[in-house]
Amino acid sequence: MDLLVSLWFISECKEDFSLDFMFLTQVGGILKPFAWVFGVIMNAIYELVSLLNVHSIAVCVIIFTFVTKMLMLPLTIKQQKSAKLSSRMNPEIMKINEKYKGKKDEASMRKQQAEMQAVYEKYGSTPMSGCLPMLISLPIMFALYRVIYAIPAYVNDIYVMYGTIADQILNIQGYGQAMLSFMMENNINVSKFKPVIDVVTADSGITYNAIALTKDNLVDIMYQFNTSSWAAFKDTADWLGKIDTTKIIQNFSLGITADSLQTIDTAAFTALMPNIENSVTEIVSVNSFLGGLNILNAPGWSFPGIIIPILAAVSQFVQSKVSMAASGQQNNVDNPTAQSMKVMNYMMPIMSMFFCAMLPICVGLYWVASAVFGAIQTIFINRYMVKIDVDDLIEQNAAKVAKKRAKQGVVTGSKMAGVAKTSTKSIQNEETKKFNNAYDYKNTPSGKGAKGEYKRSNVSYSAKSISANANLIRNNQESIDEEKSEK
């Protein structure tokens, strides 16, 4: 699940995913409330571990994953219940599909639909019940990724680290084109990033164009610096001498001329480096993981970085095996869905290993932690589910369906719980009769002055309900049509 969401998220980003994010402009739309909640959690976690003298984003990501997994526990339990119910229900669904295999006429399709609906009613389920928890969890998962990829936007202490450097850069003349040049030379991109042109008048009275970046823009840029990027940034003698203002103007569509730009104060940039040395060291330390690796670096295939892709593959495989065992489908050779899932359980870990080798370590770290906690969760939930009798679960679902229908004005009687224990064959026969006599309506008044009930097949509708009124109108219209036909 997490890997599929990650692959979708990657496909929505630009070509160089590892260096192309939108950070301090926090995510909006439907994801905004979820991201805000998870951002508060991430900030609280960082402040908590800081009290223990632990300053590591990697540790925060692991704890963050555990907390969010626990918050999503109710959805996970609901999904496991649905899986357990499906293991009992699927053989009957498969028999119906096999019975009507190749039959495309309208009568057969109606009978198949009726029998399928009968099975779902028998178990108090719906075709979408298994997908609903997953659909609900999707915006939550997307919000999780947004927070992980935008930590300075949500964690105050991390923002301050980068903000300290940004404040000093803002005071340097020509810092705008200098930072844009460094971005271009190091393949760093920021989504929805548009530099602003300010007109500046020097003391001599000469007017220049200055490329203005906000503090948040600079934090966005610097958060993407990995270890090698910081080393290159501190070597001002090298990158400041390579600045091509014409190329910068063309790349960012600034609409100005190169000779109109104010000059860069290279001496101020060089003097800045000793002042920010402590801040850079702190940033590198916070982002470090596993023997000095940077969480924004791709681990690659060399040691010790290769440990992350291997752990991602192993943890994904273990989680998939545990999930299959919990649903009882690992040995179901007759179920094509179960067999296709079996193939995916071998393919997905391999895919996760290759992606983790190419993406930043923080992505792989989240996948590993999510898979490990997910497997542990599934084991404990499975122990809980073993104590739940499937028949009791069916009766509970049937009762919920009856209660829901009662609110809608549909009265199914007191036999709803008993439906769960009847044979599918008998229900199928009843449903077939229902479709063969689709227009057999009965008006059954309960007595003088009492409420009437309008019946279609074995379902009764309250006289004041919309369904009853609709059926009554349709019944009257059919009577009129029959009289016209006889005449």
C-alpha positions as CSV (number, residue, x, y, z in Angstrom):
1,M,0.0,0.0,0.0
2,D,2.7,2.5,1.0
3,L,4.8,1.7,-1.9
4,L,1.9,2.1,-4.4
5,V,1.1,5.5,-3.0
6,S,4.8,6.4,-3.2
7,L,5.0,5.4,-6.8
8,W,1.9,7.5,-7.6
9,F,3.5,10.5,-5.7
10,I,6.7,10.1,-7.7
11,S,4.9,10.0,-11.0
12,E,3.2,13.3,-10.2
13,C,6.5,15.0,-9.6
14,K,9.0,16.2,-12.2
15,E,11.9,14.2,-13.7
16,D,14.4,14.8,-10.9
17,F,12.2,13.7,-8.0
18,S,15.0,13.6,-5.4
19,L,15.6,17.3,-5.9
20,D,12.2,18.7,-6.9
21,F,9.8,19.4,-4.0
22,M,7.5,22.1,-2.8
23,F,8.3,22.9,0.8
24,L,7.5,26.0,2.8
25,T,4.4,26.7,0.8
26,Q,2.5,24.1,2.7
27,V,0.2,21.7,0.9
28,G,-3.4,23.0,0.3
29,G,-6.7,21.5,-0.8
30,I,-8.1,18.4,0.7
31,L,-4.7,17.4,2.1
32,K,-4.2,20.6,4.1
33,P,-5.9,19.5,7.3
34,F,-4.2,16.1,7.3
35,A,-0.8,17.6,6.6
36,W,-1.3,20.2,9.3
37,V,-2.2,17.5,11.9
38,F,0.8,15.4,10.9
39,G,3.0,18.5,10.9
40,V,2.1,19.2,14.5
41,I,2.9,15.6,15.4
42,M,6.3,15.8,13.6
43,N,7.1,19.1,15.4
44,A,6.2,17.6,18.8
45,I,8.3,14.5,18.2
46,Y,11.3,16.6,17.2
47,E,11.0,18.8,20.3
48,L,10.5,15.7,22.5
49,V,13.6,13.8,21.2
50,S,15.6,17.1,21.5
51,L,14.9,17.1,25.2
52,L,16.7,13.7,25.3
53,N,19.6,15.3,23.4
54,V,18.8,13.4,20.2
55,H,18.9,15.7,17.2
56,S,18.1,13.4,14.2
57,I,15.4,13.7,11.5
58,A,15.8,10.0,10.8
59,V,14.8,9.1,14.3
60,C,11.9,11.5,14.1
61,V,10.7,9.9,10.8
62,I,10.8,6.4,12.5
63,I,8.8,7.6,15.5
64,F,6.5,9.6,13.3
65,T,5.7,6.5,11.2
66,F,4.9,4.6,14.4
67,V,2.5,7.3,15.7
68,T,0.7,7.6,12.4
69,K,0.3,3.9,12.1
70,M,-1.3,3.9,15.5
71,L,-3.6,6.7,14.5
72,M,-4.7,4.7,11.4
73,L,-5.2,1.5,13.5
74,P,-9.1,1.7,13.4
75,L,-9.0,1.7,9.5
76,T,-6.5,-1.2,9.6
77,I,-8.8,-3.2,11.9
78,K,-11.8,-2.5,9.6
79,Q,-9.8,-3.6,6.6
80,Q,-8.8,-6.9,8.4
81,K,-12.4,-7.6,9.3
82,S,-13.4,-7.1,5.7
83,A,-10.7,-9.4,4.6
84,K,-11.8,-12.1,7.0
85,L,-15.4,-11.7,5.8
86,S,-14.3,-11.9,2.2
87,S,-12.5,-15.2,2.8
88,R,-15.9,-16.7,3.7
89,M,-17.9,-14.9,1.1
90,N,-15.6,-15.2,-2.0
91,P,-16.2,-18.9,-2.7
92,E,-19.9,-18.2,-3.1
93,I,-19.2,-15.2,-5.3
94,M,-16.9,-17.3,-7.4
95,K,-19.6,-20.0,-7.8
96,I,-22.1,-17.4,-9.1
97,N,-19.5,-16.0,-11.5
98,E,-18.8,-19.5,-12.8
99,K,-22.5,-20.2,-13.1
100,Y,-23.1,-17.3,-15.4
101,K,-19.8,-17.4,-17.2
102,G,-20.2,-16.4,-20.8
103,K,-23.9,-15.5,-20.4
104,K,-24.4,-11.9,-21.6
105,D,-28.1,-11.8,-22.1
106,E,-30.1,-9.3,-20.0
107,A,-32.1,-12.0,-18.1
108,S,-28.9,-13.8,-17.0
109,M,-27.1,-10.6,-16.1
110,R,-30.1,-9.6,-14.0
111,K,-30.2,-13.0,-12.2
112,Q,-26.4,-12.9,-11.6
113,Q,-26.7,-9.4,-10.2
114,A,-29.6,-10.5,-8.0
115,E,-27.7,-13.6,-6.7
116,M,-24.6,-11.5,-6.1
117,Q,-26.6,-8.9,-4.2
118,A,-28.2,-11.7,-2.1
119,V,-24.8,-13.0,-1.1
120,Y,-23.7,-9.5,0.0
121,E,-26.9,-9.0,1.9
122,K,-26.4,-12.4,3.5
123,Y,-23.0,-11.3,4.9
124,G,-24.1,-7.7,5.5
125,S,-21.4,-6.5,3.2
126,T,-21.1,-4.4,0.0
127,P,-18.8,-4.6,-3.1
128,M,-17.1,-1.5,-1.9
129,S,-16.7,-2.4,1.8
130,G,-13.2,-3.8,1.3
131,C,-12.0,-0.7,-0.7
132,L,-13.5,1.9,1.6
133,P,-10.8,1.8,4.3
134,M,-8.1,2.1,1.6
135,L,-9.8,5.0,-0.1
136,I,-10.1,6.8,3.2
137,S,-6.4,6.2,3.9
138,L,-5.2,7.6,0.6
139,P,-5.4,11.3,1.5
140,I,-3.8,10.5,4.8
141,M,-0.9,8.7,3.1
142,F,-0.4,11.6,0.6
143,A,-0.4,14.1,3.5
144,L,2.2,11.9,5.3
145,Y,4.6,12.2,2.3
146,R,4.1,15.9,2.1
147,V,5.2,16.3,5.7
148,I,8.2,14.0,5.3
149,Y,9.4,15.9,2.2
150,A,8.7,19.3,3.7
151,I,10.1,19.1,7.3
152,P,11.2,22.7,7.6
153,A,7.7,23.8,6.8
154,Y,6.4,22.0,9.8
155,V,9.2,21.6,12.3
156,N,10.1,25.0,13.8
157,D,13.7,24.1,15.0
158,I,14.7,22.8,11.6
159,Y,13.4,26.0,10.0
160,V,15.4,28.1,12.4
161,M,18.6,26.3,11.4
162,Y,18.2,27.1,7.7
163,G,16.6,30.5,8.5
164,T,19.8,31.6,10.3
165,I,21.8,31.1,7.1
166,A,19.1,32.6,4.9
167,D,18.9,35.8,6.9
168,Q,22.6,36.4,6.3
169,I,22.4,35.6,2.6
170,L,19.6,38.2,2.2
171,N,22.0,41.0,3.2
172,I,24.5,40.3,0.4
173,Q,24.3,42.3,-2.8
174,G,23.4,40.2,-5.9
175,Y,22.5,37.1,-3.8
176,G,19.5,36.4,-6.1
177,Q,21.5,35.5,-9.2
178,A,24.2,33.9,-7.2
179,M,21.7,31.4,-5.6
180,L,19.9,30.8,-8.9
181,S,23.2,30.0,-10.5
182,F,24.1,27.6,-7.8
183,M,20.7,25.9,-8.2
184,M,21.3,25.5,-11.9
185,E,24.8,24.1,-11.6
186,N,23.8,21.6,-8.9
187,N,20.5,20.5,-10.6
188,I,18.3,21.8,-7.7
189,N,14.7,22.7,-8.5
190,V,11.8,24.0,-6.4
191,S,8.2,23.6,-7.5
192,K,6.1,26.8,-8.0
193,F,9.2,28.9,-7.5
194,K,9.2,32.3,-9.4
195,P,11.9,34.9,-8.7
196,V,10.8,38.6,-8.4
197,I,12.7,41.5,-10.0
198,D,13.2,44.6,-7.7
199,V,14.5,47.9,-9.0
200,V,17.3,49.2,-6.8
201,T,18.9,52.7,-6.9
202,A,22.5,52.7,-5.8
203,D,24.1,55.6,-3.8
204,S,25.7,56.8,-7.1
205,G,22.2,57.2,-8.5
206,I,22.5,54.3,-11.0
207,T,19.4,52.1,-11.2
208,Y,19.8,48.3,-11.2
209,N,17.6,45.2,-11.4
210,A,17.9,42.9,-8.4
211,I,16.6,39.3,-8.3
212,A,14.7,39.1,-5.0
213,L,14.1,35.8,-3.2
214,T,12.2,35.4,0.0
215,K,13.6,33.8,3.2
216,D,11.3,30.9,2.6
217,N,12.7,30.5,-1.0
218,L,16.2,30.3,0.4
219,V,15.2,27.7,3.0
220,D,13.5,25.7,0.2
221,I,16.7,25.8,-1.8
222,M,19.1,25.0,1.0
223,Y,16.9,22.1,2.4
224,Q,17.7,20.2,-0.7
225,F,21.5,20.5,-0.1
226,N,23.0,17.1,0.6
227,T,26.5,16.7,2.0
228,S,28.2,17.2,-1.4
229,S,26.1,20.3,-2.1
230,W,27.1,22.0,1.2
231,A,30.8,21.2,0.4
232,A,30.3,22.8,-3.1
233,F,28.5,25.8,-1.6
234,K,31.3,26.6,0.8
235,D,33.8,26.6,-2.1
236,T,32.8,30.1,-3.2
237,A,36.0,30.6,-5.3
238,D,34.8,27.8,-7.6
239,W,31.0,28.4,-8.1
240,L,31.0,32.2,-7.9
241,G,33.4,32.4,-10.8
242,K,31.1,30.3,-13.1
243,I,28.0,32.5,-12.9
244,D,26.4,33.1,-16.3
245,T,23.8,35.8,-15.9
246,T,22.4,35.4,-19.4
247,K,21.8,31.7,-18.8
248,I,20.0,32.6,-15.5
249,I,17.7,35.1,-17.2
250,Q,16.8,32.7,-20.0
251,N,16.3,29.7,-17.6
252,F,13.9,31.6,-15.3
253,S,12.3,33.8,-17.9
254,L,13.1,37.0,-16.0
255,G,12.5,39.4,-18.9
256,I,15.5,41.6,-18.2
257,T,19.0,42.1,-19.7
258,A,22.2,40.8,-18.2
259,D,23.9,44.2,-18.1
260,S,21.0,45.6,-16.1
261,L,21.6,43.3,-13.1
262,Q,23.4,44.5,-10.0
263,T,26.8,43.0,-9.5
264,I,27.4,40.2,-7.0
265,D,29.4,41.0,-3.9
266,T,31.6,38.0,-4.1
267,A,33.7,39.2,-1.2
268,A,30.7,39.2,1.1
269,F,29.8,35.6,0.1
270,T,33.4,34.5,0.8
271,A,33.3,36.2,4.2
272,L,29.9,34.6,5.0
273,M,31.2,31.0,5.0
274,P,33.1,31.1,8.3
275,N,30.0,32.7,9.9
276,I,27.7,29.9,8.8
277,E,30.1,27.0,9.5
278,N,28.4,26.1,12.8
279,S,24.9,26.2,11.3
280,V,26.0,24.0,8.4
281,T,27.6,21.5,10.7
282,E,24.4,21.4,12.8
283,I,22.3,20.9,9.7
284,V,24.5,18.1,8.4
285,S,24.4,16.4,11.8
286,V,20.6,16.6,12.0
287,N,20.3,15.1,8.5
288,S,22.9,12.4,9.0
289,F,22.1,8.7,9.3
290,L,23.9,5.3,9.3
291,G,27.6,6.1,9.4
292,G,27.5,9.7,8.2
293,L,25.0,9.3,5.3
294,N,22.7,12.2,4.6
295,I,19.0,11.4,4.5
296,L,18.7,13.6,1.4
297,N,21.3,11.5,-0.4
298,A,20.4,8.5,-2.6
299,P,21.9,5.4,-0.8
300,G,23.1,3.8,-4.1
301,W,24.5,0.3,-4.2
302,S,27.6,0.8,-2.1
303,F,28.0,0.1,1.6
304,P,26.6,1.3,4.0
305,G,23.9,2.9,1.9
306,I,22.8,-0.4,0.3
307,I,21.5,-1.5,3.7
308,I,18.4,0.7,3.2
309,P,17.3,-0.8,-0.2
310,I,17.9,-4.3,1.2
311,L,15.9,-3.6,4.4
312,A,13.1,-2.1,2.3
313,A,12.8,-5.2,0.1
314,V,12.9,-7.6,3.1
315,S,10.4,-5.7,5.2
316,Q,8.0,-5.3,2.3
317,F,8.2,-9.0,1.6
318,V,7.6,-9.9,5.3
319,Q,4.7,-7.5,5.5
320,S,3.0,-9.0,2.4
321,K,3.4,-12.5,3.7
322,V,2.0,-11.6,7.1
323,S,-1.0,-9.8,5.4
324,M,-1.7,-12.8,3.1
325,A,-1.6,-15.1,6.1
326,A,-3.9,-12.9,8.1
327,S,-6.5,-12.8,5.3
328,G,-6.3,-16.6,4.8
329,Q,-5.7,-16.3,1.1
330,Q,-2.1,-17.6,0.8
331,N,-3.2,-21.1,-0.1
332,N,-6.3,-20.2,-2.1
333,V,-5.3,-21.6,-5.5
334,D,-8.9,-21.2,-6.9
335,N,-9.0,-17.4,-6.4
336,P,-7.4,-15.6,-9.3
337,T,-7.2,-12.4,-7.2
338,A,-5.3,-14.2,-4.5
339,Q,-2.9,-15.6,-7.1
340,S,-2.2,-12.2,-8.7
341,M,-1.6,-10.8,-5.2
342,K,0.9,-13.6,-4.7
343,V,2.9,-12.5,-7.7
344,M,2.7,-8.9,-6.6
345,N,4.1,-9.9,-3.2
346,Y,7.3,-11.0,-4.9
347,M,7.5,-8.1,-7.4
348,M,6.8,-5.2,-5.1
349,P,9.8,-5.9,-2.7
350,I,12.1,-6.0,-5.7
351,M,10.7,-2.7,-7.0
352,S,11.0,-1.1,-3.6
353,M,14.6,-2.1,-3.5
354,F,15.4,-0.4,-6.8
355,F,13.5,2.7,-6.0
356,C,15.0,3.0,-2.6
357,A,18.5,2.9,-4.1
358,M,17.7,5.9,-6.3
359,L,15.5,8.0,-4.0
360,P,16.6,9.9,-0.9
361,I,17.3,7.8,2.2
362,C,14.4,9.4,4.1
363,V,12.0,7.8,1.6
364,G,13.5,4.3,2.1
365,L,13.6,4.9,5.8
366,Y,9.9,5.6,5.9
367,W,9.1,2.5,3.7
368,V,11.1,0.3,6.0
369,A,9.6,1.7,9.2
370,S,6.1,1.6,7.7
371,A,6.5,-2.1,6.6
372,V,7.9,-3.2,10.0
373,F,5.2,-1.5,12.0
374,G,2.6,-2.7,9.6
375,A,3.6,-6.3,9.9
376,I,3.7,-6.1,13.7
377,Q,0.2,-4.4,13.6
378,T,-1.1,-7.2,11.4
379,I,0.2,-9.9,13.7
380,F,-1.5,-8.4,16.8
381,I,-4.7,-7.6,14.9
382,N,-4.8,-11.2,13.6
383,R,-4.6,-12.5,17.1
384,Y,-7.5,-10.3,18.0
385,M,-9.4,-11.4,14.9
386,V,-9.0,-15.1,15.7
387,K,-11.2,-14.6,18.7
388,I,-14.0,-13.1,16.6
389,D,-16.4,-15.7,15.2
390,V,-17.2,-15.0,11.5
391,D,-20.9,-15.8,12.1
392,D,-21.0,-13.2,14.8
393,L,-19.3,-10.7,12.5
394,I,-21.9,-11.5,9.8
395,E,-24.8,-10.9,12.2
396,Q,-23.3,-7.6,13.4
397,N,-22.9,-6.5,9.7
398,A,-26.5,-7.6,9.0
399,A,-27.8,-5.7,12.0
400,K,-26.0,-2.6,10.8
401,V,-27.5,-2.9,7.3
402,A,-31.0,-3.3,8.8
403,K,-30.5,-0.2,11.0
404,K,-29.3,1.8,8.0
405,R,-32.3,0.7,5.9
406,A,-34.7,1.5,8.7
407,K,-33.4,5.1,8.7
408,Q,-34.0,5.2,5.0
409,G,-37.6,4.1,5.5
410,V,-37.1,0.5,4.3
411,V,-38.4,-2.1,6.7
412,T,-36.9,-5.6,6.3
413,G,-38.4,-7.2,9.4
414,S,-36.8,-9.1,12.2
415,K,-35.4,-11.8,10.0
416,M,-32.3,-9.9,9.0
417,A,-30.0,-11.7,11.4
418,G,-31.4,-15.0,10.3
419,V,-30.6,-14.3,6.7
420,A,-26.9,-14.6,7.6
421,K,-27.5,-18.3,8.5
422,T,-29.6,-19.3,5.5
423,S,-28.1,-21.1,2.5
424,T,-27.1,-19.0,-0.5
425,K,-29.0,-21.3,-2.8
426,S,-32.4,-20.6,-1.1
427,I,-31.7,-16.8,-1.2
428,Q,-30.7,-17.1,-4.9
429,N,-34.1,-18.7,-5.7
430,E,-35.9,-16.0,-3.8
431,E,-34.0,-13.3,-5.6
432,T,-34.6,-14.9,-9.0
433,K,-38.4,-14.9,-8.2
434,K,-38.1,-11.3,-7.3
435,F,-36.8,-10.4,-10.7
436,N,-39.3,-12.6,-12.5
437,N,-42.1,-10.8,-10.7
438,A,-40.5,-7.4,-10.6
439,Y,-43.9,-5.6,-10.7
440,D,-45.8,-7.6,-8.1
441,Y,-46.7,-4.8,-5.6
442,K,-49.1,-5.4,-2.7
443,N,-50.9,-2.9,-0.6
444,T,-51.2,-4.3,2.9
445,P,-52.9,-1.9,5.2
446,S,-52.4,-2.7,8.9
447,G,-56.0,-1.8,9.8
448,K,-58.3,1.2,9.9
449,G,-56.5,4.4,10.7
450,A,-53.2,2.5,10.9
451,K,-50.2,3.0,8.6
452,G,-50.2,1.0,5.4
453,E,-47.2,-0.8,3.9
454,Y,-46.5,-1.1,0.2
455,K,-44.6,-4.3,-0.6
456,R,-42.4,-5.2,-3.5
457,S,-41.2,-8.8,-3.3
458,N,-40.1,-9.4,0.3
459,V,-39.1,-5.8,1.1
460,S,-41.6,-3.5,2.8
461,Y,-41.6,0.3,2.7
462,S,-43.0,2.6,5.4
463,A,-46.1,4.4,4.0
464,K,-44.6,7.8,4.6
465,S,-41.3,7.0,3.0
466,I,-40.1,8.2,-0.4
467,S,-39.7,4.6,-1.6
468,A,-43.4,3.8,-0.8
469,N,-44.7,6.9,-2.6
470,A,-42.6,6.2,-5.6
471,N,-43.8,2.6,-5.8
472,L,-47.4,3.6,-5.3
473,I,-47.2,6.1,-8.2
474,R,-45.5,3.5,-10.4
475,N,-48.2,0.9,-9.5
476,N,-51.0,3.3,-10.4
477,Q,-49.4,4.2,-13.7
478,E,-49.1,0.5,-14.6
479,S,-52.8,0.0,-13.8
480,I,-53.7,2.9,-16.1
481,D,-51.5,1.5,-18.9
482,E,-53.2,-1.9,-18.6
483,E,-56.7,-0.4,-18.8
484,K,-55.7,1.5,-22.0
485,S,-54.2,-1.6,-23.5
486,E,-57.4,-3.6,-22.8
487,K,-59.5,-0.8,-24.5
